[in-house]
Amino acid sequence: MPGVYVPLKETLRGFKAIVDGEMDQYPEAAFYNVGTLEDVIAKAKQLEAEAI
């Protein structure tokens, strides 16, 4: 799987959201091999659709 470049500003925004609990509703698998928070949300939706 190819890597994704995430600028430092986005990395810090994502870290803060995770630490503050803003991403608690998303499964751990949605964070694997993705870039930004938007990517996490999209992957979580994809995982949910595949589970149905």
C-alpha positions as CSV (number, residue, x, y, z in Angstrom):
1,M,0.0,0.0,0.0
2,P,1.5,3.4,-1.0
3,G,2.2,5.9,1.7
4,V,0.4,9.2,2.2
5,Y,2.1,12.5,3.0
6,V,0.4,14.3,5.8
7,P,1.6,17.9,6.6
8,L,2.7,18.6,10.2
9,K,-0.3,20.9,10.8
10,E,-2.7,18.1,9.8
11,T,-0.8,15.6,12.0
12,L,-1.1,17.8,15.0
13,R,-4.8,18.5,14.4
14,G,-5.4,14.7,14.1
15,F,-3.4,14.0,17.3
16,K,-5.3,16.6,19.2
17,A,-8.7,15.2,18.0
18,I,-7.7,11.7,19.0
19,V,-6.4,12.7,22.4
20,D,-9.4,14.9,23.1
21,G,-11.7,11.9,22.4
22,E,-13.3,13.4,19.3
23,M,-12.5,10.3,17.2
24,D,-13.7,7.7,19.8
25,Q,-16.7,6.7,17.8
26,Y,-14.6,5.4,15.0
27,P,-13.2,1.8,15.1
28,E,-9.5,1.2,15.5
29,A,-9.3,-0.4,12.0
30,A,-10.4,2.9,10.4
31,F,-7.1,4.5,11.5
32,Y,-4.9,1.8,9.9
33,N,-2.9,3.0,6.9
34,V,-4.7,6.2,6.3
35,G,-3.6,9.9,6.4
36,T,-5.9,12.6,7.6
37,L,-9.0,12.6,9.9
38,E,-11.1,12.8,6.8
39,D,-9.5,9.6,5.5
40,V,-10.3,7.9,8.8
41,I,-14.0,8.9,8.6
42,A,-14.2,7.7,5.0
43,K,-12.6,4.4,5.8
44,A,-14.9,4.0,8.8
45,K,-17.9,4.5,6.5
46,Q,-16.4,2.0,4.0
47,L,-15.9,-0.6,6.8
48,E,-19.4,-0.1,8.0
49,A,-20.8,-0.6,4.5
50,E,-18.8,-3.8,4.1
51,A,-20.1,-5.2,7.3
52,I,-23.7,-4.9,6.2
